[in-house]
C-alpha cells in the first residue's frame, strides 16, 4: 500500500477531520487508492483518495485552504511558497481519512524485531541478488540507516527503494528459515 506522509504539526487536524486535502509538488496516488497516513513518524490511519487535481497557485481558493487546514488561501499560498518556492503547478489530493485506534510504528509493521543490518549481511551471504540490490545492501551495512543509504543513492525519495529491498530480503530469509 502507498503512503501519504505529513509533518507532526498536522496530526490534530487529521484526527479531527478538518484536514481533508493536501498539496504536493509531485503526485504518486490516484483516485480510489487507499494509502497509509504517516504523521510524526507513526502510521496513524488510512486514507481513501477521492480526487487528484492539478492547479496553479492562482487557482487556490479559500475552500481548498480550509480543507487543507489553513484559515485562508493567503495563509496556504504562503506555506506552499515557504516549502516549494513558487511552483507553476501543484497537485491537490482530496481524501477521506480513517484514524487507527492505536498508532503503528512502521518499522515494527514491516520488520517486526528484525535487525536490518543482520538481514542485509545474511541476504548478501545467502541469496541470489541483482547487482543493484547488492549495492543497496552494501551501502546499508556501511550507513546502518535507511535514510543515509537513500541519500547516497540520490536523495531522500530513494528510501522506498531501500525499504523494498530490505523487506524482500527479510521475507526470503524468513521463508528459508535463516532468520
C-alpha positions in Angstrom: 0.0 0.0 0.0 1.2 3.5 -0.8 1.9 6.1 1.9 1.0 9.7 2.4 3.3 11.5 4.9 2.5 14.6 7.0 4.5 16.7 9.4 3.6 16.1 13.1 2.0 19.6 13.2 -0.9 18.3 11.1 -1.8 15.4 13.3 -4.6 17.1 15.2 -6.1 18.5 12.0 -6.1 15.0 10.5 -7.5 13.3 13.6 -10.2 16.0 14.0 -11.3 15.5 10.3 -10.6 19.2 9.5 -7.7 18.3 7.1 -9.2 16.6 4.1 -6.8 17.7 1.4 -3.1 18.1 0.9 -0.9 19.9 -1.7 2.1 18.3 -3.2 4.6 19.1 -5.9 4.6 15.5 -7.2 1.7 13.0 -7.1 2.0 9.3 -7.0 -1.5 8.5 -5.9 -4.7 8.4 -8.0 -8.4 8.5 -7.3 -9.6 5.3 -5.5 -6.2 4.5 -3.9 -6.1 3.5 -0.3 -3.0 4.7 1.5 -1.4 4.6 4.9 -1.2 8.0 6.6 2.1 8.8 8.4 2.4 11.6 10.8 5.3 12.3 13.1 7.0 9.0 12.2 3.9 6.8 13.0 1.2 5.4 10.9 -2.0 7.0 12.3 -4.6 5.7 9.9 -5.6 5.2 6.3 -7.0 7.5 3.6 -9.1 6.8 0.6 -8.1 9.2 -2.3 -11.2 10.9 -3.5 -9.8 13.1 -6.2 -6.5 14.4 -7.5 -6.4 17.8 -9.3 -3.6 19.8 -10.9 -3.8 23.6 -10.0 -1.8 26.7 -10.3 -1.3 28.9 -7.3 -3.8 31.4 -8.7 -6.5 28.6 -8.7 -6.1 28.1 -4.9 -9.2 29.3 -3.1 -10.5 29.6 0.5 -12.4 26.3 0.2 -9.2 24.4 -0.6 -7.3 26.3 2.1 -9.8 25.3 4.8 -9.9 21.7 3.6 -6.1 21.7 3.9 -6.3 23.0 7.5 -5.5 26.7 6.8 -7.5 29.8 7.6 -7.3 31.4 4.2 -5.9 31.0 0.7 -3.2 33.6 1.5 -2.0 31.5 4.5 -1.9 28.3 2.4 -0.1 30.0 -0.5 2.5 31.4 1.9 3.1 27.9 3.2 3.4 26.5 -0.3 5.9 29.2 -1.2 7.9 28.5 2.0 8.0 24.8 1.2 8.3 24.7 -2.5 9.3 28.2 -3.8 6.9 29.4 -6.5 5.8 26.4 -8.4 3.9 26.7 -11.7 1.6 23.9 -10.7 0.7 21.8 -7.6 -1.3 18.6 -7.1 -4.3 18.8 -4.8 -5.0 15.4 -3.2 -8.5 15.2 -1.7 -9.0 12.3 0.8 -11.2 10.7 3.4 -9.1 9.9 6.5 -9.8 6.9 8.9 -7.7 7.0 12.0 -6.4 3.9 13.7 -7.4 3.3 17.4 -3.6 3.0 18.1 -0.7 4.4 16.1 1.6 1.9 14.4 5.4 2.1 14.2 6.2 1.5 10.5 9.4 -0.3 11.5 7.5 -2.9 13.6 4.9 -3.3 10.9 7.4 -4.2 8.2 10.3 -5.7 10.0 9.0 -6.7 13.5 12.0 -7.2 15.7 14.5 -8.0 12.9 18.0 -6.4 13.0 18.1 -4.9 9.5 21.9 -4.8 9.4 21.9 -8.5 10.1 19.2 -9.0 7.4 21.4 -7.2 4.9 24.5 -9.3 5.8 22.6 -12.6 5.7 21.0 -11.7 2.4 24.4 -10.9 0.8 25.7 -14.3 2.0 22.7 -16.5 1.2 20.5 -15.0 -1.5 20.9 -14.6 -5.3 20.6 -10.9 -5.7 20.7 -8.4 -8.5 23.8 -6.1 -8.7 21.5 -3.2 -7.8 20.2 -5.0 -4.7 23.7 -6.0 -3.6 24.8 -2.3 -3.9 21.9 -1.1 -1.8 22.6 -3.7 0.9 26.3 -3.0 1.0 25.6 0.7 1.4 23.0 0.0 4.1 25.6 -2.1 6.0 28.0 0.9 5.9 25.5 3.6 6.8 23.2 1.4 9.1 20.4 3.8 8.1 17.7 3.7 5.5 17.8 7.5 5.3 21.6 7.7 4.9 21.5 4.9 2.3 18.8 6.7 0.3 20.8 10.0 0.3 23.9 8.1 -1.1 21.6 6.6 -3.8 20.4 10.0 -4.9 18.1 11.5 -2.4 15.6 11.1 0.4 13.0 9.8 -2.1 15.0 6.7 -2.6 14.0 5.5 0.9 11.2 3.4 -0.6 13.7 1.6 -2.8 15.9 0.8 0.2 12.9 -0.4 2.2 11.6 -2.6 -0.6 15.0 -4.4 -0.9 15.2 -4.9 2.8 11.6 -6.2 3.1 12.1 -8.5 0.1 15.3 -9.9 1.6 13.8 -10.3 5.1 10.8 -12.2 3.7 13.0 -14.5 1.7 15.3 -15.2 4.6 12.3 -15.9 6.8 10.9 -18.3 4.2 14.2 -20.2 4.1 14.4 -20.3 7.9 17.6 -18.2 8.0 16.1 -15.6 10.3 
